[in-house]
Amino acid sequence: MAQALDRLGEQYRIEVQELDLLDNLDLAARHGIMATPAVLIDDELAFAGRIKETDLREKLESIARGDA
């Protein structure tokens, strides 16, 4: 996932924070995160569990267009 985010970071202005959910149980509970990895975009759960780079790219493109 880190490599995919590096590639996407070249195209999109994104900030990446990696958190250990065991140290941030309140965050996991607030967003209903039951599987990792999880991706929050604008403080909303966008993906949980295995994430395909193409799906993440499509989501970012949708946000960039203003569709989301």
Secondary structure in CASP SS format (residue, H / E / C, confidence):
PFRMAT SS
TARGET T0000
AUTHOR 0000-0000-0000
METHOD secondary structure of the structure
MODEL  1
M C 1.00
A H 1.00
Q H 1.00
A H 1.00
L H 1.00
D H 1.00
R H 1.00
L H 1.00
G H 1.00
E H 1.00
Q H 1.00
Y C 1.00
R C 1.00
I C 1.00
E C 1.00
V C 1.00
Q C 1.00
E C 1.00
L C 1.00
D C 1.00
L H 1.00
L H 1.00
D H 1.00
N C 1.00
L H 1.00
D H 1.00
L H 1.00
A H 1.00
A H 1.00
R H 1.00
H H 1.00
G C 1.00
I C 1.00
M C 1.00
A C 1.00
T C 1.00
P C 1.00
A E 1.00
V E 1.00
L E 1.00
I E 1.00
D C 1.00
D C 1.00
E E 1.00
L E 1.00
A E 1.00
F E 1.00
A E 1.00
G C 1.00
R C 1.00
I C 1.00
K C 1.00
E H 1.00
T H 1.00
D H 1.00
L H 1.00
R H 1.00
E H 1.00
K H 1.00
L H 1.00
E H 1.00
S H 1.00
I H 1.00
A H 1.00
R H 1.00
G C 1.00
D C 1.00
A C 1.00
END
